[in-house]
C-alpha cells in the first residue's frame, strides 16, 4: 500500500503513521531489508536458508 502511495504521488509530504513508534518502525525496516536480501537467494532456496530466516523473524518480533 505504501509503495502505491509513493508511485501515485500521494506521499509527497510523507505518510503519517501516528500509532507507530520509532522502535516498531525500525523493526519494520529491518524486516523489509532482511527479506529483500533473502529474495536474492530464491534460486538457491534451501530448508536451511528458510529455517534461518524464520528464526531471524522470530527473534525480530520479540518485544522488550
C-alpha positions as CSV (number, residue, x, y, z in Angstrom):
1,X,0.0,0.0,0.0
2,X,2.8,2.4,0.8
3,X,4.5,1.6,-2.4
4,X,1.3,2.5,-4.3
5,X,1.0,5.8,-2.4
6,X,4.5,6.7,-3.4
7,X,4.1,5.6,-7.0
8,X,0.8,7.6,-7.3
9,X,2.4,10.7,-5.8
10,X,0.1,10.6,-2.8
11,X,3.1,10.6,-0.4
12,X,4.8,13.8,-1.5
13,X,4.7,15.3,2.0
14,X,5.2,12.0,3.8
15,X,3.0,9.2,5.0
16,X,1.6,9.8,8.5
17,X,2.0,6.8,10.9
18,X,0.6,8.3,14.1
19,X,0.4,5.0,16.1
20,X,3.8,3.6,15.1
21,X,6.7,4.1,17.4
22,X,10.2,4.6,16.1
23,X,11.2,1.3,17.6
24,X,8.5,-0.6,15.7
25,X,9.2,1.4,12.5
26,X,12.9,0.5,12.8
27,X,11.9,-3.2,13.1
28,X,9.7,-3.0,10.1
29,X,12.6,-1.5,8.0
30,X,14.9,-4.3,9.3
31,X,12.4,-6.9,8.3
32,X,12.0,-5.5,4.8
33,X,15.7,-5.2,4.3
34,X,16.4,-8.8,5.5
35,X,13.6,-10.3,3.4
36,X,14.8,-8.3,0.4
37,X,18.3,-9.7,0.8
38,X,16.8,-13.2,1.2
39,X,14.8,-12.8,-2.0
40,X,18.1,-12.6,-3.9
41,X,18.7,-16.2,-3.0
42,X,15.4,-17.5,-4.2
43,X,17.0,-19.8,-6.8
44,X,19.2,-21.2,-4.0
45,X,16.3,-21.6,-1.6
46,X,17.0,-24.4,0.8
47,X,15.4,-25.5,4.0
48,X,18.5,-24.2,5.8
49,X,18.0,-20.7,4.5
50,X,14.3,-20.8,5.2
51,X,14.9,-22.0,8.7
52,X,17.4,-19.3,9.3
53,X,15.1,-16.6,8.1
54,X,12.2,-18.0,10.2
55,X,14.5,-17.9,13.3
56,X,15.6,-14.4,12.5
57,X,11.9,-13.3,12.1
58,X,11.0,-14.9,15.4
59,X,13.9,-13.0,17.1
60,X,12.9,-9.7,15.5
61,X,9.4,-9.7,16.8
62,X,10.4,-10.2,20.4
63,X,9.3,-7.2,22.4
64,X,11.4,-5.9,25.1
